[in-house]
Amino acid sequence: ERPRKILGHTVYHNCAAFIKVVVPHENEEDDEIPINPLDQTRIHPEDYTLAEEIVRDVTEDDYDEDDEKEERKLTTSDYDKVRRNAHMLQHLDLEEFSAVLEKENPDDPYKKKLRRLELIVSELTNPFADLKPEGMCGFCARSRVDFSLGPCLH
């Protein structure tokens, strides 16, 4: 919420996935600084609900069965646990989850969700990691150059 207030809604919405919010370690649990742990990733705020659903799903064993999974507020320690234990996300069937989301929201302009889910999982485990293949420059990664004929020469 704080970055959104500083930048304004439209600017924040357009650049949210490119802003890296860093919270000083001593302020991580400070209620005066309302930073969502997802603000420290490239996950777009429109996808926060998907990311939260994934984190709830993989951390649900840590909570009582009486707790409603959707009602439980996620904590920084939930996100930290997922980040430290990437293997927790390996059992997820992202293709099935994507198919369910696409069926539930047929009019969604971004209805192909599989790639978005893969990026969410990647960011949950390794925020702001360099996603381009080793040895590939940024230009070639963005233009999706085919390297079957040889390496990047840039």
Protein Blocks (a to p, Z undefined) as FASTA:
>chain_A
ZZmmmnopklmmmmmmmpccdddfklmmpmklccdfklmpcbdfklmmmmmmmmmmmmmm
mpcfklcfklpccdfklmmmmmmmmmlmmmpcfklmmmmmmmmmmmbmklplmlmmmmmm
mmmmmghiafbdehiafklmmnopafkloccfZZ
